[in-house]
């Protein structure tokens, strides 16, 4: 679970990131989930977009992808979303600690 400071830090990193995941009229097919899972393993932070032809909105897609890939939803704005999942073996992003040192 991310705190607000960590979420803000990840949002700032995502601002310059490229959109990797595109959800179209096929919805969240298995290949989209697999692609997202692989990208989260490699990058930890993934930016996605839900096209207008998609059967669901960005919030639903983000939450469903997060549930299926064991990730956290960082933000959803319009049709774009950002997901984060820590890579336990080879962490790429160092999250800021909260006041209690967690």
N, C-alpha and C positions, 0 to 999 in steps of 0.2 A: 504494500500500500504506500503510495507516494504522499508526502506532505506538500503543503502549498509552495514552500521554497524550492523543493525538488521539481515540482510541476512547472514552476516559472522558469527554472534553469533549463529544463527539457524543451519548453516552448521556445526559448531563445535559440537553442541549437537547431530546432526544427524549422525556424524561419528561413534559413539558408539551404535547407536540405531539399533534394530533388524528390518529386513524387514517384514512388516506386510501385505502389499497388493501385490498380485501376479496377473498380468494380463496375461492370456494365450490365447489359440486359440479361445476362446469364445469372446474375446475382452472385451469391457466395458459393461458387462451385468448389469442388475439392482442390482443383489446381490453384485457385486464389488463396485458399487456406494454406496449402503447401508452400506457395511462393512467399506468403507473409511469414510463415514459420521459419523458412530458410533465411529470409532477409533479417528477421529479428535475431537469429543466431549469429549472423555475420556482423550486423550493424548495431543492434540493440534498440535503435530508434528508427521507426519507419513512418513515412508520410504516405497517406493514401487519398484517393479521390473517388467519389461515387458519381458516376456519369448520370445524366438526366434520364437515360433509358433504363436505369436500374430499378428493380421492383421495390426496393426499400430505400429509406433515407440514410444519411450519413451516420446519425447517432446509432441506429439499429445495426448497421454494418459494422461500425467500430466496436460496439459492445459484443456482438456475436463473434467477430474475429478475435477480440481480446479473450473471450471465454474459451474459444477453441484452441488458441495458441498459448494460453496461460500468461497473457500480457496485461498491462495496465493501459487504460485510455488516458492519454495526456490531455488532449483537447479535441473538440469538434467545432469547426467554424464553417458554416455554409455547407458545402459539399465535400470539404476536406477534413481529414482526421489524422491524428498522430498517436502511434502506439509505442510503448516501451516495454522491454523485457530484459532484465539483467542476464548476461551470459556468465554463468557461474564459473566456468573453466577459464575463460579468457575475456575478462571485462574490458570494454572499450571506453565507456563513459564513467567518470568518477562523479557520483552525485554528492551535492553538498550535504553536510550533516545538519540535523536540527539542534536546538539548544540543549537537548538532553544527551547528545552524542550518539544518536541512533542513525 
